[in-house]
């Protein structure tokens, strides 16, 4: 089917009436509301963009990096001809979360019988894509975030796609750091080099805590120190003039220096 898109007026109406529609989010659906003659004209289709809505039945509404990876792969394959330009349009994702993606979004992010205030905050973050600006597209909306996570991995091709996707999404704190930094998320060479380094580190040290939030009080977590060094390097080198292999060597060295510094501090 062609992917639906809501007119901006409909998106604004839904946003303004979240509390009034609370029960629909928690238990019902919006089919009757969208079938209303006054509303029906606010729903359009996106030319050349298709979605296999039956794939949404296969989504797993559990939390955790491995489930995010599984779901991201499904979402990325379900949308045909999706482009980054289209993927920045909140209206497409709001249409998805209020129609064929409603059940998944509800089960994944809302708490049945939970505090209304908590659920309303979740509705604003995960059914829409306007909280925190563009971050809402990249990490908050229940459907768009999955597509974007798969997209940044798919840019480098199909080789090792699932392995790289799982690596990227398993370490949720590192994932957030990467997506929030323009240098790492929008520069394919840098992104690929980061993922390559992470995979090598994990293969060499399966129990590494380098990419977790565990830390000594007052000490910046290793992965954040690492991302800061990568970002700083971009101010000294023209990233696009280097290869993934060149960048990987720099990033590996940063990791080694950070590990050494941590080891030296622990030995004091």
DOTISE-969545 format. One record per residue (C-alpha): residue number from 1; x, y, z. Coordinates in steps of 0.001 Angstrom, whole numbers, plus 524288, in hexadecimal, padded with zeros to 5 digits. Example, Ala and Ser with C-alpha at 12.3 -4.5 7.8 and 13.67 -1.06 7.14 Angstrom:
% residues 2
1/8300C/7EE6C/81E78
2/83566/7FBDC/81BE4
//
This chain:
% residues 268
1/80000/80000/80000
2/80415/80E13/7FE32
3/808E9/81409/80AD4
4/7FF39/81D7C/810F5
5/802B8/82B40/8150B
6/7FACB/83466/81DA1
7/7F92C/842AF/81A50
8/7FFB7/84BA8/823FD
9/7F28E/85056/828F0
10/7EEE9/84268/82CC0
11/7FBF6/84051/83393
12/7F9CE/84CE1/83B30
13/7EBF0/848CF/83EA4
14/7F088/83BB0/843D1
15/7FB56/8423F/84B92
16/7F1D4/84BE8/851B2
17/7E83E/8411E/85556
18/7F11F/836C2/85B1D
19/7EA3E/83709/86839
20/7DCC1/836D9/861FB
21/7E0C4/82AF9/859E5
22/7E7CC/82454/86519
23/7DF2E/81836/86536
24/7E12E/81655/85694
25/7EFD4/81609/858B3
26/7EEB6/80C9A/8640D
27/7E49B/802FD/85F0D
28/7DD9D/80707/85296
29/7E1A1/80B9F/84525
30/7DFBE/8176B/83C72
31/7D886/810CE/8313B
32/7CB59/816F6/8345F
33/7D183/82443/836B6
34/7D8F2/823CF/829CA
35/7CCBC/81F40/82294
36/7C56F/82B87/826A6
37/7C25D/83373/81A53
38/7C83D/83F96/82088
39/7D500/83870/82312
40/7D5CA/82F26/81792
41/7DA68/839DE/80E70
42/7E610/83C63/8175A
43/7EBDA/82F0E/8140A
44/7F3B0/82DC7/80786
45/7FCFD/823FC/8015B
46/80B5A/82616/7FE62
47/80E1F/823D3/7F005
48/8181C/81915/7ED80
49/8193D/815CA/7FC04
50/813BC/80887/7FF79
51/812B8/80125/80C3C
52/81025/7F2D8/80EEA
53/80788/7F4D9/81AB9
54/80675/7E636/81D4E
55/814C1/7E682/82179
56/810EE/7EE7F/82D64
57/80A6C/7E25D/832FB
58/817FC/7DC73/83457
59/81D7C/7E768/83CCD
60/821BC/7E3DA/84A94
61/81D59/7EE1D/8549D
62/827C2/7EAB2/85EA7
63/83265/7F407/8630E
64/840C3/7F17B/860D2
65/84AF2/7F311/85641
66/84916/7E5B1/85027
67/83A85/7E838/84E6C
68/83D46/7F5BD/848ED
69/84638/7EF6A/83ED9
70/83BF7/7E53C/83B4F
71/8315A/7EF90/839F3
72/839F9/7F935/8329E
73/83CC9/7EF0B/82840
74/82E3E/7EC6A/82686
75/82AC2/7FADF/825A5
76/835A5/7FDDC/81C09
77/8311C/7F301/81305
78/822AB/7F63C/814AB
79/823F2/803F3/80EEE
80/82710/803BF/80070
81/82D0D/80FDC/7FA33
82/82E85/816F4/8070D
83/838F6/8217F/805FC
84/83F99/829E2/81074
85/83815/835BB/80B90
86/82B18/82EDA/80D55
87/82FAB/82908/81A30
88/830F4/836AE/81FF8
89/82256/8390B/81E09
90/81B48/83760/82AF0
91/80E3F/8362C/823E2
92/811F1/828E3/81E31
93/815F8/82350/82B4F
94/80A2D/828B5/8328E
95/801A5/82233/82863
96/808E6/8156D/82AB7
97/807C1/8159F/8398B
98/7F94F/818DE/838FC
99/7F5B1/80E59/82F11
100/7FD08/801BA/82BEE
101/8079D/8047E/83611
102/7FE48/807B5/84125
103/7FE26/7FA6C/847C6
104/80CED/7F92B/847EC
105/80EEF/8071F/84CC6
106/804E0/80523/8578D
107/80AB0/7F859/85C5A
108/818A5/7FD3F/85B5C
109/81734/80A5C/8622B
110/80A78/80B6A/869E2
111/807F3/8054A/87724
112/7FAB3/7FECE/87865
113/7F4D1/80379/8851E
114/8006C/80C81/8872C
115/8000F/81ACE/88B50
116/7F8F4/82327/8816E
117/8032E/82DDB/88227
118/80E01/8242C/87EF4
119/8068D/81E9F/87375
120/80354/82C07/86DF9
121/811CA/82F74/86E20
122/8147B/822C6/866EA
123/809F1/825C8/85CE4
124/81005/83302/85A24
125/81D80/82D14/8587A
126/81A91/82090/85127
127/80E1E/822D4/8494B
128/812F6/82FE0/84437
129/8206B/83500/8404E
130/82135/842E3/8454D
131/82699/84159/8530B
132/83507/84544/852E0
133/834AF/84A05/844CF
134/83B79/8413B/83ADC
135/83F1E/8380E/845F4
136/830B7/834AD/84655
137/8320D/82F14/838AE
138/83EC9/827FC/83B69
139/83C3E/8220D/848AC
140/82E95/82487/84E32
141/823F9/82131/84466
142/82160/812A7/845B3
143/8224B/80FFF/83708
144/82B39/81A79/83170
145/8360F/817C6/83B4F
146/836A1/8098E/836FD
147/8374F/80D66/828B0
148/8421A/81759/82B03
149/84A56/80DDE/83304
150/849BA/803F1/82811
151/84C2E/80E44/81DB8
152/85909/8131A/8236C
153/85DE0/80504/82387
154/858C8/801F9/815D1
155/8602D/80D68/80FC5
156/86C86/80533/80F50
157/865F7/7F9EF/8082A
158/86036/7ECB8/80B55
159/86CD1/7E600/80F99
160/86B9C/7E2D4/81DFE
161/85F4A/7EB0B/81F12
162/858D3/7E345/82A01
163/8656F/7E1E3/831CA
164/86835/7F078/830CC
165/85A2A/7F3FA/833FC
166/85A3B/7EB62/84022
167/86736/7F11F/8447F
168/86261/7FF05/842BC
169/8559C/7FCEE/849F4
170/85A1A/7F3FF/854EF
171/861B2/7FEC6/85BCE
172/856BC/808A4/85D81
173/85F02/8130C/8643A
174/8692F/812B4/85971
175/85E5E/812F2/84F40
176/858F9/81F7F/85501
177/8667B/825B2/8550A
178/8687B/82259/846B0
179/85B2C/82700/8421C
180/85C0E/833C6/849AB
181/86913/837A9/843A6
182/867F5/83C9D/8358F
183/875F6/838A7/83229
184/873AF/82A71/83579
185/8659A/828AE/83118
186/865DB/83084/8246A
187/87365/82CF5/81F5C
188/872B4/81EEF/81A37
189/88175/81CD0/81A94
190/88235/820E1/828D7
191/87652/818DE/82C8F
192/87B8B/80CB5/825C5
193/888D1/80E32/82C43
194/8825D/80F65/839AB
195/87A47/80316/837A7
196/88629/7FBA3/832AA
197/88DC3/7FF86/83ED7
198/882A1/7FB8A/847C8
199/88174/7EE31/84140
200/8901D/7EBB7/84250
201/89010/7EFB0/85096
202/884BB/7E6A1/853C6
203/88ABE/7DB3D/84C5D
204/897A5/7DD29/85394
205/89134/7DF7F/860E1
206/8835A/7D9BF/86150
207/88166/7DE91/86F49
208/88674/7EC4C/86D1A
209/87FCC/7F72C/874AC
210/8857E/801C3/86C0B
211/87859/804A7/865A2
212/86FF2/8045C/871DF
213/86C1B/80EED/87B75
214/87347/8086F/886BA
215/87D27/811F0/88C30
216/8841C/8173E/897F8
217/87CCC/822AF/89E18
218/88090/82F62/8979E
219/88786/828B3/88C4C
220/8824D/829E8/87E71
221/87EBF/81C4C/8791D
222/8890A/816ED/86FB0
223/8801D/816B7/863D8
224/87CDA/8251C/865DB
225/88B2D/828A0/866FB
226/88D58/820FF/85A77
227/88291/82810/8531E
228/887C5/8351D/857D5
229/89530/831D7/85262
230/88F47/82DA6/8456E
231/887B1/83A56/844A5
232/893DB/84258/847B9
233/89BA4/83B69/83D35
234/891DE/84061/8334B
235/8968A/84E1C/83657
236/8A470/84AA2/8327C
237/8A27D/84159/82723
238/899BC/841DF/81B46
239/89288/83531/81D88
240/88E33/83394/80F76
241/89C6E/83364/80B19
242/89EE5/8270A/8131C
243/89AA7/818F6/8114E
244/8931B/810C4/81B0C
245/89FCC/8097D/81DBD
246/8A708/8163F/82081
247/89C6C/81AD3/829AD
248/89BD2/80DA9/83075
249/8AA3C/80E95/833B1
250/8A830/81BE7/83A07
251/89C28/81742/84171
252/8A2D2/80ABD/8460F
253/8AE0F/812D5/84B51
254/8A4A6/81BAD/852B7
255/89E86/80FAB/858D9
256/8ABBB/80A3C/85CDF
257/8AFC4/81723/86321
258/8A305/81819/86AAC
259/8A459/80A10/86F65
260/8B253/80CC8/873A6
261/8AE3F/818FE/87AEB
262/8A387/81178/8820A
263/8AD20/806B5/8857D
264/8B6F0/81095/88AB0
265/8AC88/81709/8931B
266/8A808/809FE/898B0
267/8B5FD/80675/89C60
268/8B7B8/812C1/8A493
//
